[in-house]
Amino acid sequence: REIERELSDPPFMGVPLGAALNDTLITKFRAGHGDWSTMARNLDRLRMARHWLFPRRSKGIKNVIPKGCTVVAWLSASPRFSELVVPVIRALGEESCVILGGCKSIRNSPYRPQRTVFVAISELLKYDVDLWHVEYRRVRSAWSAKIKELCSRHGLPSGSYEAMSLVLLVASQVVAACLESIKVLEPSAIVTDYDRNQMWSCLVLAARIHRIPTLTLTHGIMNRHALGFSPVIA
């Protein structure tokens, strides 16, 4: 949480992006699943170069999306997430919601309510790339200095700098797209199946800028010691 707080400043386009690091911090550091080999470090450097030179983006939403609906963010087509999200969609009203899918496979999932419009997050990655470059250059040096200092302070393994820098770079593109997409969708509210993964944390943080109400469900046990789930940001 200390790392998250410190890397929320400076904000990107007004959005504090520290929370987007949650999954990386939990899985790579807390759970010990990080790959700290030289190859992994070099791959992260290559990924950063790719995202810098060829920012992730799409051509925009292909189908007509009704405005003013509740956006329900649904991460994957697994039974665990499906059984969490589908009852909420039905309770709210299938035609009153728009499903925002973390993967395209949800579109053809047998769990998906057929009367609910579906759009994949990959279709929403549309934003002004030139504006993104300007804003990213503005914050990059400050982020870089803070990550280096945090790695030194906490004795983090070699490759931690690249791992966290990559997450913030990708999150900056996702949040730029979310800020634009919310203008298009004009949702009445946003419900996520889990607000602390890298995609939906950006969506929730962007919604705050637009003053859109956000809520989260949790696919796990919830208490103040629930690392990775708590504290919620929605």
N, C-alpha and C positions, 0 to 999 in steps of 0.2 A: 504493500500500500504506500510505503514511503517512495518507492520508485515511481509508482503510478502518479502520486501527487506532484513530484518534482518534474516529471516529463509532461505534465499538463500545462506547463508554462515554458515558453510562450504558446498561446493557443493558435490553432491553424484556422484561418477564416472565422475567428471568434469562437472556435470549438476547442475545448481542452481535451487532447487526444490520449492522455495517459491511460484511461480506462481500456483503450483498445489493446493494450499490452497484456491484459489479464490472462488469456489462455496461454500465451507464451511464458509468462512468469510462473504460472501454476504448473504447466506440463514440463517445461524444460528445467526449471530451477527447483520448485517445491517437490514435484514428483520424481525428478531426476532422470527425465527421458531425453534430455538435451544431447545432441551429437556435437561434441566439441573437437572433432578431428580437423586437421588442416583442410581436408577435402570439403567438409561441410562449411567451413569458414569461407573458402574460396567460392563455393556455390552461392552462398549468400551475397558475396560481393558481385558476382555475375548477375544475380537476380536484381540487385539494386541498380546496376547499370542498365539492365533491360527495362525495368520500370521507369527509370529516368528518361531513357531514349525513346521508349515506346510505351507511354502511359496506358494503363488499362482503361478501356472505354468501349462503349457500344454505339450503335447507330440510333439508339433510342427505342421507345416502346412501340411495338409493331401493332398491337391490337388496341381497341378503344377501352380505356379504363374509366369507369364512372368516378366522378369526383364526390367528395364528402363522405365516403365510406370509411369504415374501420379497417385499417390495414392490419392484417394478421401475419406476422413474420414467422415462417415455418421452415426450420433449418434443413431437415432431411426427411426422406420418405420412410425412415425406420419406424417400426411399430411403436417404439417408446415415444417418439415425438408426435407421431400421428394420433395416438390415443390421448395425448395431452391436449392437442390443438383442436381436433375435429369437434369435440363436444362444445367447445367455446364458440366455434363458428356457427354451429347449429343453434345454440342458445341466443346468439346475437342476431341470427337470421342470415341464411346463406346468401341472399341477394343484397344484404347490407354490408357485406365484407368484400375485401380484395385480398387474395392470398399472395404474399410476397415470398417466393420460394428461394431457399438457399441453394437449391439444385433443380435442374430442369426435370428430373425424374418424378418430382411431385406432380407434375402436370398429368401424368398417366397413372398415378397411384390409385389403386382401388379404394383407398381411404378418402380420397379427395372429394368433397361435396361438389357435384357437377354443376350446380347453379351458381357457384362462386367463381368470379373471374380470377384467373391465375396470371401472374407475371413473375418471371425469374429475376433475381437480383442482377444477373449478368446483362439483362436488357435495360437496366436503369443506370448503367455506368456511362452516362452522358453528361459532360461538363466542359467548360471552357479550358482547354489544355494550356493555352498561353497564360491565362489567369492563374491556373494551378502552378505553373513554373515560377511565376513571379512570387506567389505566396510561399512556395516551398523554399525558394532561395532565401527568403526573408527569415525563415525560422530554422533553416538547416544548421547553421553554425552554432546557434544556441543549443539546439537538441544534441548536436555532436559533442559539444563541450560537456554538457550535463551527463550524457551517457558514459563518456570516458571517466568522468569523476566518480560516478556511481559504481562503475566496474572496479575502479581502484579502491574505493571506500569499503566495498563489500567483498573484495577478493573474488570477484566472479571469474569463471574460467575463460580461457582464450576463445574468442569467437562470440562472446556475449555482446560485444559492441556491435558487430555486424548483425546478429540476430535481432536485437532491439531496434537498430536503425532501419532494418528492412521492414519490420512491422509498422513503424511509424510512417515510413514512406508510402506503403500500400494503404494504410488507414487514411492518410491524407487524400488519396485519390478516391477512396470509397466515400469519405465524408463530403468531399466536393460534389460527388454525384448525388448523394443523399440530399444535400441542401437544394440541389436543382430539382430532384424528383419530387420532393415534398411540395414544391411550388406547383408542379403539374398535377399531382394527385389530390392536393388539398384535403388530406384525411381529417376526419373528425377526431380520431384517436389512433394510436398505434399500440398493438398488443404483440409482444414477442414471446416465443417459447423459452427464451433464455437471453437475458439482456447483456451478458458479459462475454459473449464470443466476439470475435473481431468484427464481423459484419454488422450484427445487430447493435453492438455498442456504438458504432458509428451512426447507425440509423437513429438511435435514441438520443444521442448527443446532438445530432443535427435537428431533431424534432424540438429540442429545447430552445434552439435559436428561433424557431418559428412559433414557439409557444403552443405546440401540439401536445395534448395529454398523452403520456406513455405508461403502459402497464406491462408487467412481466409475469409469466408462469415460470415454474422451476421444476426441472426433471431430476430432483434430488431432495435430500433432507435440508430444511431451512432453519438455521439458527445463527447466532452471532459469530460462531466459530466455523461456519460453513465456508471455508476458503474456496474461492473461485465463484461462489454464488453471492456472497455477502461482502460488503453492503450492496444492495441493488442500486442501479443508476436510473432505472425507469421510475 
